[in-house]
């Protein structure tokens, strides 16, 4: 399996950055306009309790998946937490982020079908453009690995700006698989430029460019 699919640090870091930027707003609650004081307080207490419970489970999940090596017991515990989030907080962003981590575990277990299913769930149910972009990017990588590079290209046509460099790199991988090497070089160069601008290095990109350049000159 390709090294890019084995390494999930990029995805975990992206989720953690997203969580740092948006986490507080998720547990702040929503003001229910026009409700009576008693009804509002009762709803607010319930909503805060639900958000706190979902937040706790999600943080436990992140801690588990972030471990260098997740054993069978840890994997089962992670699956249980994901199931609890789906059952009790199905409409929350915590659940969608949990699906991303579910996909990460499935990739590490070399179960690409399960990973694709988890990522598709994010695409089908999340309203957050960044999470959708991240899911599309990961799913595109899986499709390249599964041999459907045309589908991979269709998944990354309009990535969020924060993921543009990674999307360009995956586009390069898909173009290489389609034997469109000149276009792949352009995509990798774009990824390299965007990566430098954002200060987010992409694993193996320089090596891929060097290999393609060597093939073109031979």
C-alpha positions in Angstrom: 0.0 0.0 0.0 1.2 3.5 -0.8 3.1 5.3 2.0 0.8 8.2 1.8 -2.1 6.0 2.9 -0.1 4.5 5.8 0.8 7.9 7.3 -2.2 9.6 9.0 -0.3 12.3 10.8 -1.4 14.9 8.2 -5.1 14.1 8.7 -4.8 14.1 12.5 -3.0 17.4 12.5 -5.5 18.9 10.3 -8.4 17.8 12.5 -6.6 19.0 15.6 -6.0 22.4 13.9 -9.7 22.5 13.0 -10.7 21.6 16.5 -8.5 24.3 17.9 -10.2 26.9 15.7 -13.8 25.7 16.0 -14.0 23.6 19.1 -15.1 26.3 21.5 -17.9 27.4 19.3 -19.3 23.8 19.2 -19.9 23.7 22.9 -21.2 27.3 23.3 -24.7 26.3 22.4 -27.3 28.1 20.3 -29.5 30.9 21.7 -33.2 30.0 21.3 -34.9 33.2 20.4 -38.4 33.8 21.7 -38.4 31.0 24.3 -39.5 31.6 27.8 -36.9 31.9 30.6 -37.7 28.5 32.1 -37.8 26.7 28.8 -34.7 28.4 27.6 -32.7 27.4 30.7 -34.0 23.8 30.6 -33.0 23.6 26.9 -29.6 25.3 27.6 -28.8 22.9 30.4 -29.7 19.9 28.2 -27.8 21.2 25.2 -24.7 22.0 27.3 -24.9 18.5 28.8 -25.1 16.8 25.4 -22.3 18.9 24.0 -20.1 18.1 27.0 -20.8 14.4 26.6 -20.0 14.4 22.9 -16.9 16.5 23.5 -15.6 14.0 26.1 -16.1 11.0 23.8 -14.5 12.8 20.9 -11.5 13.8 23.0 -11.1 10.2 24.2 -11.3 9.0 20.6 -8.6 11.4 19.5 -6.3 10.3 22.4 -6.8 6.6 21.3 -6.2 7.1 17.6 -3.2 9.4 18.2 -1.3 6.5 19.9 1.7 5.3 17.8 0.3 1.7 17.8 -3.4 0.9 18.6 -3.9 -2.7 19.8 -7.0 -4.7 19.4 -8.5 -3.6 22.7 -7.8 0.0 21.9 -9.4 -0.4 18.4 -12.5 -1.9 19.9 -12.7 0.9 22.5 -12.4 3.5 19.6 -15.1 1.7 17.6 -17.4 1.8 20.7 -16.8 5.6 21.1 -17.6 6.1 17.5 -20.8 4.1 17.9 -21.9 6.1 20.9 -21.3 9.4 19.0 -23.4 8.1 16.1 -26.2 6.9 18.3 -26.4 9.8 20.7 -25.0 12.8 18.8 -25.6 11.8 15.1 -26.1 15.3 13.9 -23.1 16.8 15.6 -19.8 17.8 14.0 -18.2 15.6 16.6 -19.6 12.6 14.9 -18.4 13.7 11.5 -14.9 14.2 12.8 -15.1 10.8 14.4 -15.8 9.3 11.0 -12.6 10.9 9.7 -10.7 9.2 12.5 -12.6 6.0 11.8 -11.3 6.2 8.2 -7.8 6.7 9.6 -8.0 3.5 11.6 -9.4 1.6 8.7 -6.5 2.8 6.4 -4.0 1.6 9.0 -5.7 -1.7 9.0 -5.5 -1.8 5.2 -9.3 -1.9 5.0 -9.9 0.6 2.2 -13.5 -0.2 1.7 -14.3 0.6 5.3 -12.3 3.8 5.1 -14.1 4.8 2.0 -17.5 4.2 3.7 -16.5 6.3 6.7 -15.4 9.2 4.5 -18.4 9.0 2.3 -20.5 9.4 5.4 -18.8 12.7 6.1 -19.4 13.9 2.5 -23.1 12.9 2.7 -23.9 14.3 6.2 -21.5 17.2 7.0 -22.3 20.8 6.3 -18.8 22.0 7.1 -16.8 22.8 4.0 -13.4 22.1 5.6 -14.5 18.6 6.9 -16.0 17.8 3.5 -12.8 18.9 1.8 -10.7 16.8 4.1 -12.9 13.8 3.5 -12.8 14.3 -0.3 -9.0 14.5 -0.2 -8.7 11.3 1.8 -11.2 9.5 -0.4 -9.4 10.6 -3.5 -6.2 9.0 -2.2 -8.1 5.8 -1.6 -9.5 5.9 -5.1 -6.1 6.3 -6.6 -5.0 3.3 -4.6 -8.0 1.3 -5.7 -7.3 2.1 -9.3 -10.1 4.7 -10.0 -8.0 7.8 -10.7 -10.7 9.5 -12.7 -13.0 9.4 -9.7 -10.1 10.7 -7.5 -9.8 13.7 -9.8 -13.5 14.4 -9.6 -13.4 14.5 -5.8 -10.8 17.2 -5.6 -11.9 19.8 -8.2 -12.6 22.6 -5.7 -10.7 22.0 -2.4 -10.8 24.5 0.5 -7.8 26.9 0.3 -6.3 25.3 3.4 -6.1 21.9 1.6 -5.1 23.2 -1.8 -1.5 22.0 -1.6 -2.5 18.5 -0.5 -5.2 18.3 -3.2 -2.7 19.3 -5.9 -0.3 16.5 -4.7 -3.1 14.0 -4.9 -4.1 15.2 -8.3 -0.5 14.6 -9.3 -0.7 11.0 -8.0 -3.9 10.4 -10.0 -2.4 11.8 -13.2 0.7 9.6 -12.8 -1.6 6.6 -12.5 -3.3 7.8 -15.7 0.1 8.1 -17.4 -0.4 11.9 -17.9 3.1 12.6 -16.6 3.5 16.2 -18.0 0.2 17.2 -16.2 1.4 15.4 -13.1 4.6 17.4 -13.0 2.6 20.6 -13.2 0.3 19.4 -10.4 3.3 18.5 -8.2 4.9 21.8 -8.9 1.7 23.6 -7.9 1.6 21.5 -4.8 5.2 22.4 -4.0 4.6 26.1 -4.4 1.4 26.1 -2.3 3.1 24.0 0.3 6.0 26.5 0.6 3.5 29.4 0.8 1.5 27.7 3.6 4.5 26.3 5.5 3.1 22.8 5.4 5.5 20.4 3.8 4.2 17.4 1.9 5.8 14.0 2.4 7.7 12.7 -0.7 6.8 15.5 -3.0 10.3 16.4 -4.1 11.1 12.8 -4.7 8.1 12.4 -7.0 9.1 15.4 -9.0 12.6 14.2 -9.3 11.5 10.8 -10.5 9.2 12.3 -13.1 11.8 14.7 -14.3 14.3 11.9 -14.7 11.8 9.8 -16.7 11.1 12.8 -19.0 14.8 13.4 -19.7 15.6 9.7 -20.4 
